[in-house]
Amino acid sequence: MQREEKQLDSALEAIIMRVNDLKTAIAAMIFKLEHEYETLNWPNFLDNFALFQGILSKILGHDKAPNLRNLTVLPLRLSPEKDDELLRLTEGRIPTFAHDLVPDYLRTKVEPQAEQKMIQLEAKAANLNYETSHYTKVINHVWDIANKAREEWESEAGSRATQAQTSSTADTHALVAAVGMVNSVPSGMMVGRPGNQQQTPGQGSLGNPPMGQMNKAPSAIKTNIKAASQIHPYR
Amino acid sequence: MSAPISTAMDNLTAAIRSNIIPNQEYLLQGSVLDSAVEVLLHRLRGLCDNVDTGPETFNDHEMCFSIRLLEISYCLQIHMIVMLYVCFRGAEQPLLLRVRRALDYQDMPWQLRYIGQPELGDKSRPTIVRSSLDIATSNTVVDFLTELGCRLDFEYIARGYMFRKGRMKVTVSKIFKMGQQGKIPESMEAISQSYLVELSVLAPSGQDAIAEDMRIFAEQLKPLVQLEKIDYKRFVH
C-alpha cells in the first residue's frame, strides 16, 4: 500500500513539474505574441505548438504512474472564507475553496467558460467551411472569366501579328525615293502609276515585293506606264 | 571707336567655326498605310508636346533644283551660297537646293533649303545624319535660282501633319504628284497608298546624343511604323 502511495506521489510530482513546464511555455508564447508580433513568423510560432505537444505527451506517459482514472478526488472541506494558502498556490487565481467553484475546478472537462468559447469557435469553423466553399465557387468563376479573356487576347494578338500590318516597306522606299531622289528613279521603283494604285493595303503588307513586279498589275492606262517607265515622274 | 567693323562674312565663319549653327539634320524615315494613319496620329497626339492644340497641318509645294558648283562660283559673294559652299565640300556632285512654299498660306515667306549627302554611318549610329541649311526667302527665289543656272529636277506636294516632341519634329505627310508645267493639278494623284513619316532634329554638329533620343522615340511607334535609316541611293543602280 505504502509503495503505491509513494509511486503516486512521485508521479504527481512529475506531472506537476511538466504542467509547470507547459505553463511557462504558454507564457513565453503569449509574451512573444504580445511583444514580437511585428517580427514573428509562422514557422517560429508553430514551433511553440510542437513544444506543447511534446510536453503533453510526457505528462500522460509517465511509465511508473498508476492509472489515474482509477482514483477519485474528494473535496473534504468547503469554506466560503478567503484562503491565503490557496491563493498563493494558484498564483492569485482562486481565492476561496467554495461550493460554487469546486465542481468546476474538479471536473475532468475544461472550464465551463472555455467550453462555451470552444463551442462558439467550432460553430464558427463549421460556418466558415460553408463560406469557403462559397468563396471557392466565386474564385473559380473569376478564374474562368480571366482564362477566357486571356485566350481571346492571345488569339487576337496572334492574328494581329499575322494579318494587320500597318506599314509597308515597299511604300516606305517609294515615298523616300520620291522626296529624296536626286537624279533618276529606276523603272522598278516607278511610283504613283495607276497600276500601283490598285495594290490594296493588304497586299502591300505582304512584305517587300520584287521591285520589277510593281508595274505588272493590270491597269486601264497601260500605254501610260510603258511611256513613262523610263522617266522620272516629276520631270 | 577703333574696333574693326565686322562683316557678315566674318560673323558667319565665326559662327560656323564655333559650331553654334544647327546645320546637321538627324533623320529617321518610315511610312504608314492609309488605313492605319488615324491610329498613328492618335498615338502621336498622346506622345508629343502639342497635345492641347492638336497637330499642325501643312500643305506644301516643294521644288528640287540642282546646279553644278562651277556654275555658281562667280557669285560667291552671295552669303548664303558661301555658306552652302562651306558646308558642301564635295565638288564633283551637283549642288541640290530645295524650294518649299506653303500652299495654304500664300503670303508666308518661301523656304530655300540645302540638304547634303546623307551619312548612314555604321550600326552604332541610330539615325541618318545630313547637312541641312534653311533660309527664308521671297517668292522670287525660283526666278533667282533659274537665273543662276539651276535646273528644276522634280517637284511634289506634301500635305499632312506636324508634331513636336522637345527638339524632335515628326511629320506625317501624303506625297502628291505635281501636274504638268508646275501647275497644281485639280485632282491630286498620290504617290502611294501610304503616308510618309519622318522624325528629324536639327542640331549643331557633334550633338550625337539626340540621335539616341530619336531611337527611343521611334521604338515607341513600333510596330505601327518602322522608322529606319533608309538609304535611297540603294535604289539607284
Interface residues (C-beta under 8 A of the other chain):
Chain A: A164 Q165 T166 S167 S168 T169 D171 T172 H173 A174 L175 V176 A177 A178 V179 G180 M181 V182 N183 S184 V185 P186 M189 V191 G192 N196 Q197 Q199 T200 P201 G204 S205 H232 P233 Y234 R235
Chain B: Q29 G30 S31 V32 L33 D34 S35 A36 V39 L40 E62 S66 P94 L96 P118 D153 F154 E155 Y156 A158 I175 K177 M178 E189 A190 I191 S192 Q193 S194 L196 P223 L224 V225 Q226 E228 I230 Y232 F235 V236 H237
